[in-house]
Amino acid sequence: MRSSVAIASVVSLAMISAAHAEMPHYDVERYCTEIASLGGSMSQMMLQSCYTQEQTAYNALKPRWDSLPEAMRTYCDQIAAVGGGGSYMMLESCVKQEESAASSNTGFHFKR
């Protein structure tokens, strides 16, 4: 009896984990430092702006990440992680563009 309860618990936990898609983990500090240092010296204004934009994008995506289609999450994560660091601002932009394109494509009819 105990083994069937343990198995059911493990299966339930696996189903819950599979249903919950975790947000990608990007190194925002590294990414923003690289952006703020592009001119050769560190720009504190660019660093702060980058941090703010990254946090805003993360906060906007986090509550709805699970509801996005898996293919979109995977594709946009790959786009946002180009170059190695990853950017939540790029991730959010990709998601918005994919959603916009998906809604535009539903009414498309090729004409000859």
C-alpha positions in Angstrom: 0.0 0.0 0.0 2.8 2.4 0.9 4.6 1.8 -2.4 1.5 2.7 -4.4 1.1 5.9 -2.4 4.8 6.7 -2.9 4.5 6.0 -6.7 1.4 8.2 -6.9 3.2 11.0 -5.1 6.2 10.8 -7.5 3.9 10.8 -10.5 1.9 13.7 -9.2 5.1 15.7 -8.5 6.4 14.9 -12.0 3.2 16.1 -13.6 3.2 19.3 -11.6 6.8 20.0 -12.5 6.1 19.3 -16.2 3.2 21.7 -16.1 5.3 24.5 -14.6 7.7 26.0 -17.1 10.4 27.9 -15.3 11.6 31.2 -16.7 15.0 31.1 -18.2 17.9 32.2 -16.0 20.0 34.9 -17.6 23.0 36.6 -16.1 21.6 40.2 -16.1 24.6 41.7 -14.3 27.0 40.3 -16.9 24.8 41.3 -19.8 24.2 44.8 -18.6 27.9 45.3 -17.7 28.8 44.3 -21.2 26.2 46.7 -22.7 27.3 49.6 -20.4 31.0 49.0 -21.3 30.6 48.9 -25.1 32.3 52.3 -25.6 35.4 51.2 -23.7 34.5 52.7 -20.3 31.6 51.9 -18.0 28.5 54.1 -18.4 26.6 54.1 -15.1 23.6 55.6 -16.9 23.5 52.7 -19.4 24.0 50.2 -16.6 21.1 51.5 -14.6 18.9 51.8 -17.7 19.8 48.2 -18.7 19.0 46.9 -15.2 15.7 48.7 -15.2 14.7 47.4 -18.6 15.7 43.9 -17.8 13.8 43.9 -14.5 10.7 45.4 -16.2 10.7 42.7 -18.9 11.2 39.9 -16.4 8.4 41.1 -14.3 6.1 41.4 -17.3 6.8 37.8 -18.5 7.1 35.9 -15.3 3.4 35.7 -14.4 2.4 34.5 -17.9 5.4 32.4 -18.9 3.6 29.1 -18.1 0.7 30.0 -20.4 2.8 30.6 -23.5 3.1 27.8 -26.0 6.2 25.6 -25.4 7.4 26.1 -28.9 7.3 29.9 -28.5 9.1 29.7 -25.1 11.9 27.6 -26.6 12.3 29.7 -29.7 12.3 33.0 -27.9 14.7 31.7 -25.2 17.1 30.7 -28.0 16.8 34.1 -29.6 17.2 36.0 -26.3 20.3 33.9 -25.3 22.3 34.6 -28.6 25.8 35.6 -27.6 25.7 33.7 -24.3 24.4 36.2 -21.8 20.7 36.3 -22.4 18.3 39.2 -22.1 14.8 39.3 -20.7 14.2 42.4 -22.7 15.0 40.4 -25.9 12.9 37.5 -24.6 9.9 39.8 -24.0 10.3 41.4 -27.4 10.4 38.0 -29.1 7.3 36.9 -27.3 5.4 40.0 -28.2 6.4 39.7 -31.9 5.5 36.0 -32.0 2.1 36.7 -30.5 1.5 39.5 -32.9 2.5 37.4 -35.9 0.3 34.5 -34.7 -2.7 36.7 -34.6 -1.9 38.2 -38.0 -1.4 34.8 -39.6 -4.8 33.4 -38.6 -6.5 35.7 -41.2 -4.0 35.2 -44.0 -5.3 33.8 -47.2 -2.9 33.4 -50.2 -4.4 34.8 -53.4 -3.5 33.8 -56.9 
